[in-house]
């Protein structure tokens, strides 16, 4: 995808009504500090449109980014939404707050008519946490086959990658055929593969 325009169009809090978009949506979930904002910025070819934070748990809203670009293989323009879901698993957030975020995310997964795919981000350096496994199962339960993005690839030696990818798959107990894409926000490795998956949903 050759990006032409990208902008933050809608921000939904706990009490907000979800937008009724007429373009497809792909959502990104992951624990706090897994690199979600950095991934979204890399996909949009922007440095700081999705705000990264040194304070995990900062994203408390569902953020809808409108992206317009040209699909190279199809040679057509396409507009869609990248949807940034609140990060989970941050210890300093109260239980009641976590429950509110959970209901907000569940409401979105249930009610969006345009949601085509959910990407789950996992830090490739570590085995998936209990929260990661819970989110993976939850996405499945809501009718989506999670696409796994293994972030922070540049933090590993090349010889460690295959072992850690296996640990991610085993830790999540992924279903057969699950797409797992190693990604680095630093080198942009994996960016084209992610866009290729996203574009496949544009063709449906």
Secondary structure, 3 states (H helix, E strand, C coil): CEEEEEEEEEEECCCCCCCCCCCCEEEEEEECCCCHHHHHHHHHCCCCCCCCCCCCCCCCCEEEEEEEEEECCCCEEEEEEEEECCCECCCCCCHHHHHHHHHHHHHHHHHCCCEEEEEEEEECCCCCCHHHHHHHHHHHHCCCCCEEEEECHHHCCHHHHHHHHHHHHHHHCCCCCCCEEECCCCCCCCHHHHHHHHHHHHCC
